[in-house]
Each structure stands twice: as structure tokens, then as C-alpha cells.
Amino acid sequence: MPLLELHNISYAYKDHVVVAGLSFQLERGTIGCLLGPSGCGKTTVLRCIAGFEYVSGGEIRLDGATVSSPGTHLLTEQRQIGMVFQDYALFPHLTVADNVGFGLRGASKEEQRARVAELLGIVGLAGQAKKFPHELSGGQQQRVALARALAPKPRLLLLDEPFSNLDVDLRERLALEVRDILKAQGITAILVTHDQNEAFAIADEIGVMHEGRIQQWDTSYNLYHRPVNRFVADFVGQGVFLPGTVRDADSINIELGLLDNAAVSGRDTAEPEAPGSRVCVLLRPDDVTHDDASDLKAEVVAKAFRGAEFLYTLKLASGQRVLSLVPSHHNHALGERIGIRLAVDHVVAFSALEGGKLRCSERECGILGCSGQQCLAPATQAGMS
């Protein structure tokens, strides 16, 4: 039996529907994540699980028992759920030890001291027990918040944007540390974040949310390589849609050549597109490989240095653009034409027709994840000039 089950839950604030018919389940010992842009309803779902909000429809179960439904609402303190907040919510007047032990008031003094010492050792803060929160770094404060949430041995841990106040390097490092701690303790947890790197670093399963619904609940690998719709393809990773024509059930022609011998995934119709149908094919930066010996050439129109590699934006003969990750010792100039070849293992294609019109790109530059006001291609080009 799953530890946590959400069945078709809904939540509305006045006339505004925030969560609409959302369902997923989480097995014991699994770390799940709700990933999505601001306003998609992910934090509201977390608050419903915690018991801070009342669902207007559906059911939430913990260990098989209903804790939330339109006619049932178990109080937050009775759910045995721990929570780590975005702003840590530490008590500034209490020491680290007292913060961690705050939820252990029903235990004896000896049990409290032993549990606090154990947790401070687990989160790497042994020797910091007598300090106050303002004496700690942001990463240390987050560890205290985690230790405090774990202290009562909750059956489920909720983490609401726990790393958003930290710098990028610390955020990624701490995310990996938190995953190791949760796995070592066998804790079942749900993370809420808008940052896919955090989601990939910490979660076993990820639900991509949009407008109050989960678009796809899957592993990070499948979200990246096998997105079920355009929103997931756009939100997770970077990529470009190129127009293509279906040759048969297993192959598609695009400007860069024939994609075949690979199972086509991600189509947004129940039946495979008929031969001759127009489709939009998703190409990720790792699908386009630099090859000096290739006769297929593309013009470098933008590049972003990433240390070990460049992210090149390349213009094809048709004017369409693709992205390519290239080792950084290949430092090509803007305007230079370089050889490329395809290295596609997962073909992801969607119907090209929208309202009767052919549409493979949301934006003029053709790059997914690029906003109109801060276009990736001009920004990277300017940054390297």
C-alpha cells in the first residue's frame, strides 16, 4: 500500500480554481517532487497534504486512512507530517539544540538530548548545538530546519522550496546532501520547487504541474527524453521543435536527415500520425553533435560558455535554429559554419497542426524555454561578443 495517495483532489479560492482533479501516489521511502512554474498550484497541494488547507473535492490518504476530503479533515498536528519551510522558520531566540528538539516536548530530557545529538550528527552540525540561528550560514540554518522536521520521526516529510534562499552552488550541493540524508533514514518525502535541477538532484519521481494539474508523473530521465506533451517538453530542459514529415510508423524526415530505428514517443494523438503527416520533432542540445567531418553545416549565431562545454545556437540552411552542446576546446566564432550530425536516441514528435495552421515554434527564434523579452539567442550572443 502506498504511504500517500491523492485521488482527484481539487482546491478553489473563492471562484478561482487552484488545483483541479489532481492525483498521484507515493510509495514508502520514495522522494517525490512537484515541479512547475509559479502559480501552478504546487505549494497549495503541499498545504492540502499538510492539513493547512481544506480540499473542495477528492481525497487524500495516509497509510490507507483518509485525512482530507470534503467531509473529513484530520488536524495538521495529528497527521505525523514534518515540514521544512522556504524561510526555514527557525525560532531566533532558541539555540540550535532547542530548535531541533522543539517537537520532542513529550519525550524525556534524556531522550530529547540523545535525539538532538543524533540528528545534528546526521546533518553535519555536531558541535553547533549551543549556537543561535543568526550565527549560522544559510546552508547551516537549512540543515537545522531539516533536523527539526525529522526529530519527531514523521511518516512523511514535506519540503516547500527549501533551497530557494541559497546561492546556486550551495543549493545544488545541499540538495544532494539532503537526498542522501533522507535515503539513509528511509524517509518518504515530497519536494516542491520551480527549479528542475533541484528536482533532478533530489527526487525519485517528479510530477510536472501546470494550471493545477499534473501533466506528467515520471522519472527525470523520462520527463527529459519522453515528454508526453508540449508543456513538459518546453518546461523541462532546453530544446527546439523542427518541422518534419512522417515517412512510416518508425521514421520521420526532418531538415537534418531521417530519424529512424527508434521508437517514437511523445505523440499527442492516440493513433500514430499517417505517412505524409506534418509533425514537430523535439531536438535537445545533446541530439545535435559537432562533427568536423560532416558535410552537414550550420552557422554559429550564439554561444554560451559553460566551463566544460559551449551551448551553441546554430542556424540551419532553412533559417531554423537548433542547439548543440560542444566540448569547450571547440571554440568557434560567431558566424562560423561548423559540421554537425544527429545523435537522436529518443524521437519525440507532436502534431504540427494547431487550429489548422502549421506551428512548430512558440517563438520567432524557435528555442524552447526562451521568453520573448529575454531571448536566449540574442542574450548569449551579446554575452560572448
C-alpha positions, -999 to +999 in steps of 0.1 A: +000+000+000+014+035-009+021+057+020+005+087+004-024+088-021-041+118-037-073+109-056-087+136-079-083+164-053-095+199-060-090+232-042-105+266-051-101+301-036-135+318-040-141+315-078-105+307-087-097+270-092-061+264-080-060+226-081-082+207-104-086+169-103-050+161-092-040+125-085-007+108-076+007+083-051+040+079-033+055+046-020+073+044+013+109+055+012+103+074-021+112+111-027+086+128-049+086+163-063+060+187-076+078+208-102+062+237-120+062+275-126+049+300-101+012+299-097+007+263-109-007+252-076+022+230-063+025+247-029-013+246-024-011+208-029+016+206-003-005+227+021-035+204+015-014+173+023-001+190+055-037+199+065-033+237+063-059+239+036-093+221+031-098+203-002-131+210-020-131+177-038-113+143-039-094+125-012-060+124+005-050+092+023-020+085+046-013+048+053-047+040+038-066+063+061-085+093+047-071+126+062-087+150+038-119+150+018-149+174+016-164+157+047-131+148+065-102+169+078-077+155+102-058+183+121-023+190+110-008+180+143-025+146+141-011+137+106+025+129+117+039+151+090+071+171+091+076+203+071+106+223+060+096+258+050+111+281+024+123+307+050+134+279+075+110+293+102+136+288+130+130+303+164+156+331+167+156+331+205+163+294+207+196+276+203+202+251+175+196+223+200+164+238+213+151+244+177+158+208+168+142+195+199+112+217+198+089+189+186+101+164+212+085+180+242+066+148+251+099+128+254+121+127+285+151+151+288+175+122+282+156+111+251+155+146+237+192+151+242+200+118+225+177+125+195+191+161+191+227+149+192+219+121+167+203+145+142+229+172+145+254+145+136+234+133+107+230+168+092+266+177+098+262+202+126+277+183+155+293+209+178+269+237+168+242+229+194+247+260+215+247+285+187+217+306+177+203+307+141+218+342+133+252+327+140+248+302+112+251+304+074+221+299+052+230+263+045+235+255+082+201+271+090+185+249+064+202+218+080+187+229+114+153+232+098+156+197+083+168+182+116+139+198+134+114+184+109+130+149+113+132+149+150+096+135+158+102+108+132+074+118+109+059+093+085+060+119+057+083+150+052+072+180+031+098+205+017+085+238+003+111+254-019+137+246+007+168+258-012+154+290-029+172+314-005+206+298-011+231+306-039+233+283-068+264+262-059+252+257-023+217+249-035+229+220-057+253+207-032+228+208-003+201+192-025+224+161-029+232+161+008+195+162+017+187+133-006+215+112+010+201+120+045+165+112+035+175+079+018+198+069+048+169+075+071+143+058+049+121+089+049+092+094+025+092+130+012+077+155-012+097+185-025+080+215-041+102+236-065+103+255-097+139+246-103+143+214-124+180+210-113+168+206-077+141+182-087+166+161-107+191+161-079+168+150-051+137+133-064+130+097-075+097+107-091+086+141-104+052+155-113+053+184-137+024+207-129+006+233-150-026+251-142-035+230-112-029+196-129-001+172-132+009+169-168+033+140-163+044+120-132+076+102-141+114+099-136+136+128-146+150+107-175+116+102-190+105+138-185+135+149-204+136+123-231+099+112-233+077+142-225+040+135-230+030+169-242+045+203-254+043+219-220+065+192-204+089+194-234+091+232-230+094+233-193+120+205-188+154+211-203+161+231-234+153+222-270+139+232-304+110+220-324+118+213-361+091+206-387+091+171-401+072+147-423+062+112-412+076+085-435+062+055-417+055+043-381+091+044-371+107+072-391+104+109-397+121+132-422+135+165-409+158+190-424+188+174-408+180+139-422+160+108-415+152+098-379+146+061-379+152+028-359+139+044-328+105+042-310+087+075-315+074+087-281+056+118-270+030+120-298-001+139-286-026+118-306-039+084-296-030+069-331+003+072-349+004+100-375-003+087-410+026+087-436+029+122-451+016+139-420+034+170-408+048+169-372+070+189-349+101+170-338+118+179-305+156+182-306+176+186-274+211+201-273+226+166-269+208+154-300+230+176-323+267+166-322+296+186-335+315+168-363+342+185-384+340+157-409+303+161-416+290+176-448+260+190-429+269+225-419+253+251-396+261+287-387+271+296-352+247+325-343+251+324-305+271+306-278+272+304-240+303+292-222+296+266-195+331+256-185+335+221-199+312+229-229+296+255-250+259+257-257+258+267-294+228+281-311+231+271-348+212+283-378+204+258-405+201+265-442+163+270-439+168+296-411+156+272-384+177+271-353+190+242-332+210+239-300+242+218-296+264+211-266+300+210-277+332+204-256+347+239-248+380+232-265+360+237-298+358+275-295+341+285-328+335+322-337+301+337-343+292+335-380+315+304-385+299+274-402+306+241-384+299+204-392+271+187-373+254+153-372+223+139-355+227+116-324+190+110-315+181+081-293+145+092-284+123+107-312+097+130-297+071+143-321+038+162-318+012+171-343+023+202-362-013+214-368-028+239-343-060+255-354-054+242-389-021+260-391+014+246-392+031+256-360+064+241-347+077+270-327+062+292-300+087+319-306+105+336-335+139+322-325+125+286-322+141+279-289+120+263-261+123+280-228+131+313-244+109+342-233+101+369-258+116+397-238+148+378-229+155+357-259+182+331-253+199+336-287+205+374-285+214+372-248+240+346-253+254+363-284+257+396-265+273+379-236+301+364-257+307+394-280 
